[in-house]
Amino acid sequence: MSNLTDPRPPLPEWILNAYDVLASRVTDADTERETASQSFTRDRAVDLLLTAEALSLESEDANYVLTRLLERGYLYEVDDELRVTEPMD
């Protein structure tokens, strides 16, 4: 994610790790052909972050992560659903 060709502003590593958790959830849903869509509610995103084994976040941290990811364009919101922005190749 900290690619020099990525036009999005850099974020701290712990926030990028949280982004990876959310992005991998969307990717997993795609490859497993689950009924889950590529979007999730803010509450679901917080739950995913709080239960991720790779992270050790509290509720306030998870909400901060989502705010920063939205502000920096790593996530976007449509009809109260969050979606992962695809990185440019």
SULKA-V17891 format. One record per helix or strand. SS is the DSSP state (h for helix, s for strand). FROM is the first residue (numbers start at 1). TO is the last residue. If there is no record, write none. Layout:
# SULKA-V17891
((SS	FROM	TO) (SS	FROM	TO))
This chain:
# SULKA-V17891
((h	13	31) (s	39	40) (h	42	51) (h	59	71) (s	75	78) (s	81	84))
